[in-house]
Amino acid sequence: MSVDTLIDRVQTSTQIEQRLIDNLLDASPQFKEALATLLRESKHHHKLSQYWQATLDVALAASHASNVTASPHTNSFEWTISALTAPELLAELAPTDPLAGARLRGMKVKQELLYSDGQPLRSEEVAQLLGISRQAVDKRRGKGQLLAVSLGKRGYFYPLWQFQDGGVLVGLDLVLTALAKFDAWTQLMFMKTGDLRLNNLTPLECLVAGNIDAVVTAAACYGEPNPA
């Protein structure tokens, strides 16, 4: 688009469009850069345009909700999940879906499980940490010697807590073997949830303390009724 054409379109824009232009010009450099990148990419990808529209819908709804706030230390993903689980937004964005809140809360729980102990590692980072190849990391994961959850196209992410002193937490492989019938997210939840068989300590706390046998026993009984 030529400069003359752009000027002509600005001059003939509606008042609402002109206010939007003013707001964009006053926005932070980071916002301008992110918006420019998004618009360039969405021009060639229909699905990205749909996502962009959905994001705008959420942002607009959040601007009307007084209880949707973010702390200075909250990242974009955390803020989005917190915003979407706010009752005001759920009522506006998904008024006919009674399970929307439950699904979003499930996403929030998964996010907390994966990130609560620090940024999880990608396969390449694990390989570098352990001094082995990427293929060896994948092999260990497949054998149940490392715990990783799949985030779709983003690949596998390895919770940070399982790596200790340049190696793998002692006894983790035995625990994962006992939990082999469960998926990775369930295994992660087991490790991070207090267990009556462990005096309400988490299996991770007990494993770090060296109580391997107790954790393996609790893992073997996982999913069964708790002892009285």
Beta strands, then each sheet from edge to edge (+ up, - down):
strand 1: 121-122
strand 2: 149-150
strand 3: 156-158
strand 4: 163-164
strand 5: 167-168
sheet 1: 1+ 3- 2+
sheet 2: 4+ 5-
end
